[in-house]
Amino acid sequence: ICLSANGNDNKKFKSDDKMDGAPSRVLHIRKLPGEVTETEVIALGLPFGKVTNILMLKGKNQAFLELATEEAAITMVNYYSAVTPHLRNQPIYIQYSNHKELKTDNTLNQRAQAVLQAVTAVQASNAPISGTTVSESAVTPAQSPVLRIIIDNMYYPVTLDVLHQIFSKFGAVLKIITFTKNNQFQALLQFGDPVNAQQAKQALDGQNIYNACCTLRIDFSKLVNLNVKYNNDKSRDYTRPDLPSGDGQPTLDPAIAAAFAKETSLLAVPGALSPLAIPNAAAAAAAAAAGRVGMPGVSAGSNTVLLVSNLNEEVSETILLFLPLLFSVYGDVQRVKILYNKKDSALIQMADGNQSQLAMSHLNGQKMYGKIIRVTLSKHQTVQLPREGLDDQGLTKDFGNSPLHRFKKPGSKNFQNIFPPSATLHLSNIPPSVAEEDLRTLFANTGGTVKAFKFFQDHKMALLQMSTVEEAIQALIDLHNYNLGESHHLRVSFSKSTI
């Protein structure tokens, strides 16, 4: 099939709008942001193998990308069906094309070809991390694409998704298995290319994921291929989204999957990707900004203040009450201030930089009181309290000694139960006298629909599922710390499970 890159060929592309189709080494990419470049599109394919051709259809926000082998294209499509690809913060769609190869008209497609050659030249040299020379890396014996990772000083929980975010800066992460051995959290992580594994090891060994804790110890595994049987929160094969969850473990909850896709599209925290010299364009492709991971170079203590905007002004009088309740899921809120001249925006000061990053990555883009809220790092270092005797119309509130703080105790169990907003809530501290019907009624009164309920064996804890994430957020705001009698205050958090 001959394709030329002029504008009269639109008819030929109609047939590619089907989502499925037989595998082909030519991929059809849709919904591209208008200003996207050839380099960015090529970079999507580089982690999976050699990119042999590209055709951009600028006017239609589409492109065709040809890989050297059909196998590479299949791996790429499978990978991106498990991890939504984003360019310039927008989700894009990748599927097999009906075309088996691209024969592009070189005169019209010269720029794309030049870019392809330049990017391929960079990839061929596999430019190593700063500090080593090409000749040195050329004599290094071929290593395994599988890394063994041990995490020391695990003060905050480290999930499979966090590992995926950090390591995918260096190339496509195909599989991860996590486990605990000798009371230490460990993981096996397989890259598509041993060179990427080597670059990740060089850059990350000995680094802390969060400020002053969760230290990565990285070595090559003797295994060269991981056999992943189940996709759940302990193991994942990103090339096989069809795997069962096994072990009675829920598969990735759709709400979490959506949150994760959104999270990987967050803008990078300033400096978060330095000083890790991104080794090549392939790594740039996979550099989904690790929004919640305090990478080296970001002093986690430096940015504790968040700016929350697009709040619903109709509930402005209760903003100072409901914002701390929601943000307290991800850290201890110190102060909140509604902006005087912009009542739909507020500043929130968290206890430390890790907590503000967690809150930002989990809550940015969530829906609250019917509006999608935006959460970004503020340029302010602290939220100032009004000076003595000065009336600031009740726009600032101090929560330093709030009973809502969940993370006062170092190593508290609450650190292990931080999850993205989801429709399923985890309830705890339930007194014996409170029955399922009481809790269903209580949560239905927050304005949503209770879809499912399940007590844990001891009846002190339960899972309760609302019909949407927004309803669950509302219920958490309304009922966390609710007095159930017998001096029991209900504790509500988001669950990673479904019922």
HUUR-V53890 format. One record per backbone hydrogen bond with DSSP energy under -1.0 kcal/mol. CO is the residue of the C=O (numbers start at 0). NH is the residue of the N-H. E is the energy in kcal/mol with one decimal. If there is no record, write none. Layout:
co = {CO CO}
nh = {NH NH}
e = {E E}
This chain:
co = {5 8 9 12 13 24 25 26 27 28 29 32 36 37 38 41 41 44 45 49 52 54 56 56 57 60 61 62 63 64 65 65 68 69 70 71 72 73 74 75 78 78 84 86 89 92 94 104 108 109 110 111 112 113 114 115 116 117 118 119 120 121 122 128 132 133 144 145 146 147 148 149 151 152 152 158 159 160 161 162 163 165 166 171 173 174 175 176 178 180 183 184 185 186 187 188 189 189 192 193 194 195 196 197 198 199 200 203 206 209 213 214 215 216 218 233 234 235 236 239 243 245 252 253 254 255 256 257 258 259 262 268 274 279 280 281 285 288 289 292 294 298 303 304 305 306 307 308 311 312 314 315 317 317 318 321 322 323 325 326 333 334 335 336 341 343 344 345 346 347 348 348 351 352 353 354 355 356 357 358 359 362 365 367 370 372 373 375 386 391 394 396 398 401 408 411 412 413 422 423 424 425 426 427 430 434 435 436 437 438 439 440 442 443 451 453 455 459 460 461 462 463 464 464 467 468 469 470 471 472 473 474 475 478 481 484 487 489 490 492}
nh = {8 11 12 15 16 66 96 64 94 62 92 35 40 41 42 44 45 47 48 67 65 63 59 61 60 31 56 28 54 26 51 52 72 73 74 75 76 77 78 79 81 82 91 89 86 29 27 108 112 113 114 115 116 117 118 119 120 121 122 123 124 126 125 131 136 137 190 220 188 218 186 216 214 154 213 162 163 164 165 166 167 168 169 191 237 189 235 187 185 183 180 150 178 148 176 146 173 174 196 197 198 199 200 201 202 203 204 206 215 212 208 151 205 149 147 177 231 175 239 242 230 248 256 257 258 259 260 261 262 263 265 271 276 283 284 285 287 290 292 294 297 301 349 377 347 375 345 373 314 315 317 318 320 321 322 325 326 327 328 329 398 348 396 346 344 310 338 307 336 305 333 334 355 356 357 358 359 360 361 362 363 365 372 370 367 364 308 306 389 394 337 335 401 404 411 414 415 416 465 494 463 492 461 490 433 438 439 440 441 442 443 444 445 446 464 462 458 429 455 426 453 424 450 451 471 472 473 474 475 476 477 478 479 481 489 487 483 480 427 425}
e = {-1.0 -1.7 -1.3 -1.6 -2.0 -2.7 -2.6 -2.4 -2.0 -2.1 -1.8 -1.7 -1.6 -3.0 -2.5 -1.3 -1.5 -1.9 -1.2 -2.3 -2.9 -2.9 -1.1 -1.8 -1.3 -2.6 -3.0 -3.1 -2.6 -3.3 -2.5 -1.5 -1.5 -2.5 -2.4 -2.2 -2.6 -2.7 -2.5 -2.5 -1.1 -1.9 -2.2 -1.8 -2.3 -2.9 -3.0 -1.7 -2.1 -2.7 -2.5 -2.6 -2.5 -2.4 -3.0 -2.6 -2.2 -1.9 -2.4 -2.9 -1.5 -1.1 -1.3 -1.6 -2.1 -1.9 -2.7 -2.9 -2.4 -2.3 -2.4 -2.6 -1.9 -2.1 -3.3 -2.0 -2.3 -2.4 -2.3 -2.7 -2.0 -1.0 -2.0 -1.7 -2.5 -2.8 -2.7 -2.9 -3.2 -1.7 -2.6 -2.2 -2.5 -3.3 -2.6 -3.0 -2.6 -1.3 -1.5 -2.4 -2.4 -2.7 -2.4 -2.5 -2.3 -2.6 -2.1 -2.6 -3.0 -1.8 -2.5 -2.4 -3.4 -2.7 -3.4 -3.2 -2.9 -2.4 -1.6 -1.8 -2.2 -2.8 -3.0 -2.7 -2.4 -3.3 -2.6 -2.4 -2.9 -2.5 -1.7 -3.4 -1.0 -1.9 -2.1 -1.5 -2.8 -2.5 -1.6 -1.9 -2.1 -2.4 -2.9 -2.7 -2.4 -2.3 -2.6 -2.2 -1.5 -2.1 -2.1 -1.1 -1.5 -2.8 -2.3 -2.0 -2.8 -1.8 -1.4 -1.6 -4.0 -2.8 -2.6 -3.0 -1.9 -2.7 -2.4 -3.2 -2.4 -3.0 -3.6 -1.1 -1.8 -2.2 -2.5 -2.6 -2.4 -2.7 -2.1 -2.3 -2.0 -2.1 -2.8 -1.9 -2.9 -2.9 -2.6 -3.1 -2.5 -1.4 -2.7 -2.3 -2.2 -1.1 -1.8 -1.8 -1.7 -1.4 -2.7 -2.6 -2.3 -2.1 -2.2 -2.3 -1.7 -1.8 -2.8 -2.5 -2.5 -2.5 -2.2 -1.7 -1.4 -1.6 -2.8 -2.8 -1.7 -2.0 -2.9 -3.1 -2.4 -3.3 -3.3 -1.3 -1.7 -2.6 -2.3 -2.5 -2.5 -2.4 -2.4 -2.4 -2.3 -2.1 -3.2 -1.9 -2.8 -3.3 -2.1 -3.6}
